[in-house]
């Protein structure tokens, strides 16, 4: 788990690099970068199934680590910055580049806290929903299908990390797309998953795919929203500050879902997910209102 947490560092850097290379198609570019997570979820699930059958756990873990190290080495060799070199000294104040924003300035921005809470809510739903699929499957007496449910979720996430960001570039804008996917995911939970539960099993597979689309879109769209709030050279500071707060969602997600499932069963967990999604939607809507000078303009692309 410690190694997984350290992996957040190159992830944040990768998100920052995207904003330096793309302008008009920044959303879909970010979506393609984040596409590695669901594709990796599919790939490594298949690899681990084969490894655990043929080798003991220690050997399987070493093989998996070697594959991940190779991917990480390749990514480090391919990444390249596109920010012009900035001089630290300028004569008579001319030509001096704009300094990076101080953390204190970012932390006093209402927009920062609104987007940070929205992302916190989305990541909490994402990790609870993703991490609780095996537990939910067991609670719903369909535990034998949990591997296929995880695969279905990642297939949906592939669509979620490409189509909504593409729509944000072409039509909606990142914040509008985020609110739209928030509403979509909330409707899946309340109108489909909560009434049907795990019966029939086919309906659960459909729900998992739809949740993959909804929660999968939150990562690239959230990064795109932060990119829209700051300059490219300041993206790393904004992303690092925001995801330092968002990371608490990954910390409390699995323990919270385990407690809720134990006390209130699957329906209680779904009600909690709906409440968190609703609070995230309120935060994103407030950010949209604030971004238009405290006005609500329905047709504005933002």
TIDRENTI-139902 format. One record per residue (C-alpha): residue number from 1; residue in three letters; z, y, x. Coordinates in nm, 4 decimals, decimal comma. Each point is the difference from the previous one (the first is absolute). Layout:
N
@n=NUM; res=ALA; c3=Z; c2=Y; c1=X
...
//
This chain:
302
@n=1; res=UNK; c3=0,0000; c2=0,0000; c1=0,0000
@n=2; res=UNK; c3=0,0706; c2=0,2321; c1=0,2932
@n=3; res=UNK; c3=-0,3491; c2=-0,0593; c1=0,1383
@n=4; res=UNK; c3=-0,1471; c2=0,0681; c1=-0,3445
@n=5; res=UNK; c3=0,1871; c2=0,3300; c1=-0,0107
@n=6; res=UNK; c3=-0,1273; c2=0,1007; c1=0,3437
@n=7; res=UNK; c3=-0,3534; c2=-0,0653; c1=-0,1272
@n=8; res=UNK; c3=0,0388; c2=0,3094; c1=-0,2197
@n=9; res=UNK; c3=-0,0522; c2=0,2163; c1=0,3114
@n=10; res=UNK; c3=-0,3649; c2=-0,0927; c1=0,0694
@n=11; res=UNK; c3=-0,0659; c2=0,0020; c1=-0,3754
@n=12; res=UNK; c3=0,1065; c2=0,3640; c1=-0,0321
@n=13; res=UNK; c3=-0,2054; c2=0,0939; c1=0,3055
@n=14; res=UNK; c3=-0,3061; c2=-0,1740; c1=-0,1463
@n=15; res=UNK; c3=0,0348; c2=0,2014; c1=-0,3200
@n=16; res=UNK; c3=0,0213; c2=0,3211; c1=0,2044
@n=17; res=UNK; c3=-0,3157; c2=-0,0762; c1=0,1969
@n=18; res=UNK; c3=-0,2052; c2=-0,0376; c1=-0,3188
@n=19; res=UNK; c3=0,0604; c2=0,3625; c1=-0,0982
@n=20; res=UNK; c3=-0,1386; c2=0,1136; c1=0,3370
@n=21; res=UNK; c3=-0,3353; c2=-0,1729; c1=-0,0466
@n=22; res=UNK; c3=-0,0782; c2=0,0378; c1=-0,3704
@n=23; res=UNK; c3=-0,0106; c2=0,2919; c1=-0,2419
@n=24; res=UNK; c3=-0,2242; c2=-0,0620; c1=-0,3005
@n=25; res=UNK; c3=0,0675; c2=-0,3773; c1=-0,0128
@n=26; res=UNK; c3=0,3590; c2=0,0000; c1=0,1198
@n=27; res=UNK; c3=0,1246; c2=-0,2027; c1=-0,2967
@n=28; res=UNK; c3=-0,2310; c2=-0,2982; c1=0,0346
@n=29; res=UNK; c3=0,0438; c2=0,0094; c1=0,3792
@n=30; res=UNK; c3=0,3761; c2=-0,0296; c1=-0,0451
@n=31; res=UNK; c3=-0,0565; c2=-0,2766; c1=-0,2532
@n=32; res=UNK; c3=-0,2064; c2=-0,1965; c1=0,2514
@n=33; res=UNK; c3=0,2763; c2=0,0388; c1=0,2601
@n=34; res=UNK; c3=0,2661; c2=-0,1269; c1=-0,2404
@n=35; res=UNK; c3=-0,2294; c2=-0,2835; c1=-0,1070
@n=36; res=UNK; c3=0,1350; c2=-0,1995; c1=0,2912
@n=37; res=UNK; c3=0,3237; c2=-0,0722; c1=-0,1900
@n=38; res=UNK; c3=-0,1444; c2=-0,1948; c1=-0,2965
@n=39; res=UNK; c3=-0,2690; c2=-0,1627; c1=0,2134
@n=40; res=UNK; c3=0,2704; c2=-0,0990; c1=0,2448
@n=41; res=UNK; c3=0,2087; c2=-0,1319; c1=-0,2869
@n=42; res=UNK; c3=-0,2853; c2=-0,2283; c1=-0,1016
@n=43; res=UNK; c3=-0,0951; c2=-0,1006; c1=0,3555
@n=44; res=UNK; c3=0,3495; c2=-0,0669; c1=0,1326
@n=45; res=UNK; c3=0,1021; c2=-0,1866; c1=-0,3150
@n=46; res=UNK; c3=-0,2850; c2=-0,2434; c1=0,0551
@n=47; res=UNK; c3=0,0704; c2=-0,0253; c1=0,3740
@n=48; res=UNK; c3=0,3714; c2=-0,0638; c1=-0,0526
@n=49; res=UNK; c3=-0,0671; c2=-0,2740; c1=-0,2525
@n=50; res=UNK; c3=-0,2081; c2=-0,1869; c1=0,2570
@n=51; res=UNK; c3=0,2415; c2=0,0691; c1=0,2871
@n=52; res=UNK; c3=0,3094; c2=-0,1169; c1=-0,1886
@n=53; res=UNK; c3=-0,1736; c2=-0,3255; c1=-0,0906
@n=54; res=UNK; c3=-0,1105; c2=-0,0795; c1=0,3572
@n=55; res=UNK; c3=0,2710; c2=0,1532; c1=0,2204
@n=56; res=UNK; c3=0,3761; c2=0,0664; c1=-0,0029
@n=57; res=UNK; c3=0,1263; c2=0,3422; c1=-0,1017
@n=58; res=UNK; c3=0,0511; c2=0,1301; c1=0,3573
@n=59; res=UNK; c3=-0,3548; c2=-0,0881; c1=0,1065
@n=60; res=UNK; c3=-0,1425; c2=0,1515; c1=-0,3187
@n=61; res=UNK; c3=0,1919; c2=0,3233; c1=0,0604
@n=62; res=UNK; c3=-0,1282; c2=0,0201; c1=0,3591
@n=63; res=UNK; c3=-0,3615; c2=-0,0494; c1=-0,1112
@n=64; res=UNK; c3=0,0406; c2=0,2636; c1=-0,2711
@n=65; res=UNK; c3=0,1543; c2=0,2424; c1=0,2502
@n=66; res=UNK; c3=-0,2889; c2=-0,0536; c1=0,2418
@n=67; res=UNK; c3=-0,2554; c2=0,0757; c1=-0,2706
@n=68; res=UNK; c3=0,1840; c2=0,3157; c1=-0,1044
@n=69; res=UNK; c3=0,0332; c2=0,1123; c1=0,3635
@n=70; res=UNK; c3=-0,3745; c2=-0,0407; c1=0,0481
@n=71; res=UNK; c3=-0,0723; c2=0,2123; c1=-0,3081
@n=72; res=UNK; c3=0,2462; c2=0,2661; c1=0,1137
@n=73; res=UNK; c3=-0,1516; c2=0,0131; c1=0,3501
@n=74; res=UNK; c3=-0,3487; c2=0,0381; c1=-0,1443
@n=75; res=UNK; c3=0,1122; c2=0,2804; c1=-0,2300
@n=76; res=UNK; c3=0,1592; c2=0,1894; c1=0,2889
@n=77; res=UNK; c3=-0,3222; c2=-0,0260; c1=0,1991
@n=78; res=UNK; c3=-0,2098; c2=0,1305; c1=-0,2900
@n=79; res=UNK; c3=0,2122; c2=0,2935; c1=-0,1182
@n=80; res=UNK; c3=-0,1021; c2=0,3461; c1=0,1197
@n=81; res=UNK; c3=0,1171; c2=0,3500; c1=-0,0868
@n=82; res=UNK; c3=-0,2275; c2=0,2756; c1=-0,1232
@n=83; res=UNK; c3=0,2333; c2=0,2990; c1=0,0312
@n=84; res=UNK; c3=-0,1145; c2=0,2672; c1=0,2524
@n=85; res=UNK; c3=0,2205; c2=0,0439; c1=0,3030
@n=86; res=UNK; c3=0,2556; c2=0,2734; c1=-0,0538
@n=87; res=UNK; c3=0,1193; c2=0,2253; c1=0,2765
@n=88; res=UNK; c3=0,3692; c2=0,0736; c1=0,0166
@n=89; res=UNK; c3=-0,0486; c2=0,3408; c1=0,1633
@n=90; res=UNK; c3=-0,2337; c2=0,2710; c1=-0,1290
@n=91; res=UNK; c3=-0,0566; c2=0,3428; c1=0,1470
@n=92; res=UNK; c3=0,1277; c2=0,2929; c1=-0,2090
@n=93; res=UNK; c3=0,0498; c2=-0,2358; c1=-0,2915
@n=94; res=UNK; c3=-0,3760; c2=-0,0411; c1=-0,0474
@n=95; res=UNK; c3=-0,1396; c2=-0,3440; c1=-0,0481
@n=96; res=UNK; c3=0,3436; c2=-0,1489; c1=-0,0445
@n=97; res=UNK; c3=-0,0079; c2=-0,3034; c1=-0,2241
@n=98; res=UNK; c3=0,2225; c2=-0,0302; c1=-0,3045
@n=99; res=UNK; c3=0,3185; c2=-0,1837; c1=0,0970
@n=100; res=UNK; c3=0,0972; c2=-0,3214; c1=-0,1683
@n=101; res=UNK; c3=0,2269; c2=0,0587; c1=-0,2986
@n=102; res=UNK; c3=0,3710; c2=-0,0428; c1=0,0523
@n=103; res=UNK; c3=0,1695; c2=-0,2796; c1=-0,1881
@n=104; res=UNK; c3=0,2325; c2=0,2573; c1=-0,1557
@n=105; res=UNK; c3=-0,2993; c2=0,1854; c1=-0,1461
@n=106; res=UNK; c3=-0,1389; c2=-0,3175; c1=-0,1499
@n=107; res=UNK; c3=0,3350; c2=-0,1026; c1=-0,1446
@n=108; res=UNK; c3=0,0347; c2=0,3320; c1=-0,1810
@n=109; res=UNK; c3=-0,3369; c2=-0,0383; c1=-0,1741
@n=110; res=UNK; c3=0,0259; c2=-0,1022; c1=-0,3700
@n=111; res=UNK; c3=-0,3435; c2=-0,1620; c1=0,0249
@n=112; res=UNK; c3=0,1241; c2=-0,2246; c1=0,2803
@n=113; res=UNK; c3=0,2900; c2=-0,1291; c1=-0,2065
@n=114; res=UNK; c3=-0,2117; c2=-0,0513; c1=-0,3103
@n=115; res=UNK; c3=-0,2621; c2=-0,2070; c1=0,1818
@n=116; res=UNK; c3=0,2695; c2=-0,1827; c1=0,1972
@n=117; res=UNK; c3=0,1849; c2=-0,1071; c1=-0,3140
@n=118; res=UNK; c3=-0,3237; c2=-0,1034; c1=-0,1715
@n=119; res=UNK; c3=-0,0922; c2=-0,2141; c1=0,2999
@n=120; res=UNK; c3=0,3541; c2=-0,1372; c1=0,0138
@n=121; res=UNK; c3=-0,0284; c2=-0,1091; c1=-0,3637
@n=122; res=UNK; c3=-0,3433; c2=-0,1552; c1=0,0540
@n=123; res=UNK; c3=0,1052; c2=-0,1876; c1=0,3139
@n=124; res=UNK; c3=0,3133; c2=-0,1238; c1=-0,1777
@n=125; res=UNK; c3=-0,2118; c2=-0,1400; c1=-0,2832
@n=126; res=UNK; c3=-0,2515; c2=-0,1437; c1=0,2481
@n=127; res=UNK; c3=0,2588; c2=-0,1834; c1=0,2101
@n=128; res=UNK; c3=0,2073; c2=-0,1176; c1=-0,2952
@n=129; res=UNK; c3=-0,3066; c2=-0,1260; c1=-0,1837
@n=130; res=UNK; c3=-0,1542; c2=-0,1615; c1=0,3079
@n=131; res=UNK; c3=0,3219; c2=-0,1396; c1=0,1410
@n=132; res=UNK; c3=0,1269; c2=-0,1318; c1=-0,3317
@n=133; res=UNK; c3=-0,3110; c2=-0,1998; c1=-0,0923
@n=134; res=UNK; c3=0,1495; c2=-0,3264; c1=0,1361
@n=135; res=UNK; c3=0,3380; c2=0,0672; c1=-0,1665
@n=136; res=UNK; c3=-0,1649; c2=0,1066; c1=-0,3240
@n=137; res=UNK; c3=-0,2186; c2=-0,3110; c1=0,0050
@n=138; res=UNK; c3=0,3081; c2=-0,2212; c1=0,0380
@n=139; res=UNK; c3=0,1881; c2=0,1889; c1=-0,2728
@n=140; res=UNK; c3=-0,3004; c2=-0,0441; c1=-0,2310
@n=141; res=UNK; c3=-0,0260; c2=-0,3729; c1=0,0867
@n=142; res=UNK; c3=-0,3381; c2=0,0354; c1=0,1714
@n=143; res=UNK; c3=0,1258; c2=-0,0240; c1=0,3572
@n=144; res=UNK; c3=-0,2694; c2=-0,2496; c1=0,1017
@n=145; res=UNK; c3=-0,2604; c2=0,2743; c1=-0,0455
@n=146; res=UNK; c3=0,1695; c2=0,2700; c1=0,2079
@n=147; res=UNK; c3=-0,2417; c2=-0,0366; c1=0,2937
@n=148; res=UNK; c3=-0,2976; c2=0,0520; c1=-0,2287
@n=149; res=UNK; c3=0,1762; c2=0,2933; c1=-0,1662
@n=150; res=UNK; c3=0,0409; c2=0,1671; c1=0,3413
@n=151; res=UNK; c3=-0,3675; c2=-0,0593; c1=0,0729
@n=152; res=UNK; c3=-0,0946; c2=0,1525; c1=-0,3356
@n=153; res=UNK; c3=0,2151; c2=0,3053; c1=0,0701
@n=154; res=UNK; c3=-0,1728; c2=0,0609; c1=0,3337
@n=155; res=UNK; c3=-0,3423; c2=-0,0371; c1=-0,1592
@n=156; res=UNK; c3=0,0957; c2=0,2708; c1=-0,2481
@n=157; res=UNK; c3=0,1373; c2=0,2153; c1=0,2820
@n=158; res=UNK; c3=-0,3394; c2=-0,0121; c1=0,1739
@n=159; res=UNK; c3=-0,1503; c2=0,1702; c1=-0,3056
@n=160; res=UNK; c3=0,2935; c2=0,2390; c1=-0,0277
@n=161; res=UNK; c3=-0,0386; c2=0,1217; c1=0,3570
@n=162; res=UNK; c3=-0,3714; c2=0,0722; c1=-0,0281
@n=163; res=UNK; c3=-0,1068; c2=0,0977; c1=-0,3532
@n=164; res=UNK; c3=0,2698; c2=0,2619; c1=-0,0881
@n=165; res=UNK; c3=-0,0342; c2=0,1789; c1=0,3393
@n=166; res=UNK; c3=-0,3768; c2=0,0058; c1=-0,0491
@n=167; res=UNK; c3=0,0481; c2=0,1549; c1=-0,3443
@n=168; res=UNK; c3=0,2414; c2=0,2545; c1=0,1478
@n=169; res=UNK; c3=-0,2704; c2=0,1117; c1=0,2433
@n=170; res=UNK; c3=-0,2805; c2=0,0136; c1=-0,2532
@n=171; res=UNK; c3=0,1607; c2=0,1159; c1=-0,3235
@n=172; res=UNK; c3=0,3756; c2=0,0318; c1=-0,0374
@n=173; res=UNK; c3=0,1669; c2=0,1180; c1=0,3169
@n=174; res=UNK; c3=0,2891; c2=-0,1926; c1=0,1621
@n=175; res=UNK; c3=0,2849; c2=0,1291; c1=-0,2173
@n=176; res=UNK; c3=-0,1888; c2=-0,0465; c1=-0,3271
@n=177; res=UNK; c3=-0,0961; c2=-0,3512; c1=0,1099
@n=178; res=UNK; c3=0,3629; c2=-0,0741; c1=0,0884
@n=179; res=UNK; c3=0,1220; c2=0,1072; c1=-0,3440
@n=180; res=UNK; c3=-0,2778; c2=-0,2002; c1=-0,1678
@n=181; res=UNK; c3=0,0932; c2=-0,3169; c1=0,1921
@n=182; res=UNK; c3=0,3643; c2=0,0633; c1=-0,0783
@n=183; res=UNK; c3=-0,0813; c2=0,0035; c1=-0,3722
@n=184; res=UNK; c3=-0,2187; c2=-0,3111; c1=0,0451
@n=185; res=UNK; c3=0,2785; c2=-0,1950; c1=0,1723
@n=186; res=UNK; c3=0,2594; c2=0,1136; c1=-0,2530
@n=187; res=UNK; c3=-0,2209; c2=-0,1208; c1=-0,2865
@n=188; res=UNK; c3=-0,0472; c2=-0,3380; c1=0,1711
@n=189; res=UNK; c3=0,3783; c2=-0,0428; c1=0,0223
@n=190; res=UNK; c3=0,0836; c2=0,1192; c1=-0,3521
@n=191; res=UNK; c3=-0,3032; c2=-0,1082; c1=-0,2026
@n=192; res=UNK; c3=-0,0931; c2=-0,3299; c1=0,1687
@n=193; res=UNK; c3=0,2624; c2=-0,1387; c1=0,2372
@n=194; res=UNK; c3=0,3162; c2=0,0741; c1=-0,2005
@n=195; res=UNK; c3=-0,1290; c2=-0,1404; c1=-0,3347
@n=196; res=UNK; c3=-0,1707; c2=-0,3070; c1=0,1499
@n=197; res=UNK; c3=0,2261; c2=-0,0846; c1=0,2919
@n=198; res=UNK; c3=-0,1137; c2=-0,3223; c1=0,1659
@n=199; res=UNK; c3=-0,1265; c2=-0,1645; c1=-0,3174
@n=200; res=UNK; c3=-0,2797; c2=-0,0901; c1=0,0109
@n=201; res=UNK; c3=-0,0405; c2=-0,0505; c1=0,3752
@n=202; res=UNK; c3=-0,3562; c2=0,1386; c1=-0,0064
@n=203; res=UNK; c3=0,1379; c2=0,3302; c1=-0,1294
@n=204; res=UNK; c3=0,2399; c2=0,0166; c1=0,2958
@n=205; res=UNK; c3=-0,2904; c2=-0,0378; c1=0,2417
@n=206; res=UNK; c3=-0,1819; c2=0,2851; c1=-0,1745
@n=207; res=UNK; c3=0,3120; c2=0,2158; c1=0,0181
@n=208; res=UNK; c3=0,0462; c2=-0,0701; c1=0,3709
@n=209; res=UNK; c3=-0,3598; c2=0,1006; c1=0,0744
@n=210; res=UNK; c3=0,0378; c2=0,3200; c1=-0,2047
@n=211; res=UNK; c3=0,3277; c2=0,0817; c1=0,1741
@n=212; res=UNK; c3=-0,1733; c2=-0,0544; c1=0,3322
@n=213; res=UNK; c3=-0,2601; c2=0,2572; c1=-0,1006
@n=214; res=UNK; c3=0,2626; c2=0,2488; c1=-0,1155
@n=215; res=UNK; c3=0,2610; c2=-0,0290; c1=0,2751
@n=216; res=UNK; c3=-0,2642; c2=-0,0570; c1=0,2655
@n=217; res=UNK; c3=-0,1522; c2=0,3398; c1=-0,0742
@n=218; res=UNK; c3=0,3263; c2=0,1857; c1=0,0623
@n=219; res=UNK; c3=-0,0137; c2=-0,0346; c1=0,3796
@n=220; res=UNK; c3=-0,3406; c2=0,1608; c1=0,0729
@n=221; res=UNK; c3=0,0348; c2=0,2534; c1=-0,2818
@n=222; res=UNK; c3=0,3460; c2=0,1012; c1=0,1193
@n=223; res=UNK; c3=-0,1293; c2=0,0574; c1=0,3531
@n=224; res=UNK; c3=-0,2919; c2=0,2004; c1=-0,1411
@n=225; res=UNK; c3=0,2427; c2=0,2194; c1=-0,1966
@n=226; res=UNK; c3=0,1947; c2=0,0760; c1=0,3174
@n=227; res=UNK; c3=-0,3255; c2=0,0728; c1=0,1841
@n=228; res=UNK; c3=-0,0833; c2=0,2562; c1=-0,2692
@n=229; res=UNK; c3=0,3349; c2=0,1753; c1=0,0474
@n=230; res=UNK; c3=-0,0302; c2=0,0666; c1=0,3729
@n=231; res=UNK; c3=-0,2496; c2=0,0636; c1=0,2791
@n=232; res=UNK; c3=-0,1471; c2=-0,2985; c1=0,1901
@n=233; res=UNK; c3=0,1938; c2=0,0812; c1=0,3172
@n=234; res=UNK; c3=0,3260; c2=-0,0038; c1=-0,1977
@n=235; res=UNK; c3=-0,0642; c2=-0,3235; c1=-0,1890
@n=236; res=UNK; c3=0,2073; c2=-0,2149; c1=0,2341
@n=237; res=UNK; c3=0,3093; c2=0,2173; c1=-0,0469
@n=238; res=UNK; c3=-0,0377; c2=0,0034; c1=-0,3787
@n=239; res=UNK; c3=-0,0684; c2=-0,3732; c1=-0,0237
@n=240; res=UNK; c3=0,2833; c2=-0,0912; c1=0,2333
@n=241; res=UNK; c3=0,2463; c2=0,2196; c1=-0,1873
@n=242; res=UNK; c3=-0,1084; c2=-0,1255; c1=-0,3429
@n=243; res=UNK; c3=-0,0067; c2=-0,3681; c1=0,0898
@n=244; res=UNK; c3=0,3395; c2=0,0245; c1=0,1680
@n=245; res=UNK; c3=0,1276; c2=0,0645; c1=-0,3530
@n=246; res=UNK; c3=-0,2373; c2=-0,2470; c1=-0,1635
@n=247; res=UNK; c3=0,1151; c2=-0,2753; c1=0,2376
@n=248; res=UNK; c3=0,3293; c2=-0,0227; c1=-0,1898
@n=249; res=UNK; c3=-0,2007; c2=-0,1504; c1=-0,2857
@n=250; res=UNK; c3=-0,0889; c2=-0,2965; c1=0,2216
@n=251; res=UNK; c3=0,3655; c2=-0,0314; c1=0,0965
@n=252; res=UNK; c3=0,1411; c2=-0,0210; c1=-0,3524
@n=253; res=UNK; c3=-0,2970; c2=-0,1572; c1=-0,1792
@n=254; res=UNK; c3=0,0635; c2=-0,3711; c1=0,0474
@n=255; res=UNK; c3=0,3817; c2=0,0115; c1=-0,0384
@n=256; res=UNK; c3=-0,0342; c2=0,2105; c1=-0,3150
@n=257; res=UNK; c3=-0,2549; c2=-0,2356; c1=-0,1540
@n=258; res=UNK; c3=0,2179; c2=-0,3039; c1=0,0782
@n=259; res=UNK; c3=0,3025; c2=0,1567; c1=-0,1700
@n=260; res=UNK; c3=-0,1994; c2=0,1107; c1=-0,3050
@n=261; res=UNK; c3=-0,1628; c2=-0,3417; c1=-0,0389
@n=262; res=UNK; c3=0,3360; c2=-0,1730; c1=0,0273
@n=263; res=UNK; c3=0,1712; c2=0,2211; c1=-0,2595
@n=264; res=UNK; c3=-0,2737; c2=0,1027; c1=-0,2413
@n=265; res=UNK; c3=-0,2772; c2=-0,2555; c1=0,0611
@n=266; res=UNK; c3=-0,3682; c2=0,0893; c1=0,0209
@n=267; res=UNK; c3=-0,0045; c2=0,2460; c1=-0,2912
@n=268; res=UNK; c3=0,2708; c2=0,2081; c1=0,1625
@n=269; res=UNK; c3=-0,2009; c2=0,0189; c1=0,3220
@n=270; res=UNK; c3=-0,3094; c2=0,1126; c1=-0,1894
@n=271; res=UNK; c3=0,1959; c2=0,2684; c1=-0,1832
@n=272; res=UNK; c3=0,1295; c2=0,1266; c1=0,3344
@n=273; res=UNK; c3=-0,3535; c2=0,0104; c1=0,1446
@n=274; res=UNK; c3=-0,1172; c2=0,1984; c1=-0,3024
@n=275; res=UNK; c3=0,2833; c2=0,2521; c1=0,0401
@n=276; res=UNK; c3=-0,0750; c2=0,0505; c1=0,3700
@n=277; res=UNK; c3=-0,3716; c2=0,0421; c1=-0,0719
@n=278; res=UNK; c3=0,0736; c2=0,2572; c1=-0,2665
@n=279; res=UNK; c3=0,2198; c2=0,2015; c1=0,2364
@n=280; res=UNK; c3=-0,2754; c2=-0,0104; c1=0,2643
@n=281; res=UNK; c3=-0,2507; c2=0,1279; c1=-0,2542
@n=282; res=UNK; c3=0,2290; c2=0,2923; c1=-0,0874
@n=283; res=UNK; c3=0,0300; c2=0,0899; c1=0,3696
@n=284; res=UNK; c3=-0,3774; c2=-0,0184; c1=0,0547
@n=285; res=UNK; c3=-0,0642; c2=0,2083; c1=-0,3126
@n=286; res=UNK; c3=0,2503; c2=0,2609; c1=0,1204
@n=287; res=UNK; c3=-0,1828; c2=0,0158; c1=0,3352
@n=288; res=UNK; c3=-0,3292; c2=0,0537; c1=-0,1831
@n=289; res=UNK; c3=0,1569; c2=0,2794; c1=-0,2048
@n=290; res=UNK; c3=0,1466; c2=0,1632; c1=0,3108
@n=291; res=UNK; c3=-0,3293; c2=-0,0271; c1=0,1908
@n=292; res=UNK; c3=-0,1715; c2=0,2150; c1=-0,2651
@n=293; res=UNK; c3=0,2460; c2=0,2857; c1=0,0241
@n=294; res=UNK; c3=0,2410; c2=-0,1483; c1=-0,2544
@n=295; res=UNK; c3=-0,2763; c2=-0,0446; c1=-0,2560
@n=296; res=UNK; c3=-0,1411; c2=-0,3102; c1=-0,1619
@n=297; res=UNK; c3=-0,3811; c2=0,0016; c1=0,0209
@n=298; res=UNK; c3=-0,1294; c2=-0,3235; c1=-0,1504
@n=299; res=UNK; c3=-0,3547; c2=0,0091; c1=0,1366
@n=300; res=UNK; c3=0,0939; c2=0,1015; c1=0,3541
@n=301; res=UNK; c3=-0,0919; c2=-0,2419; c1=0,2784
@n=302; res=UNK; c3=0,2978; c2=-0,0330; c1=0,2311
//
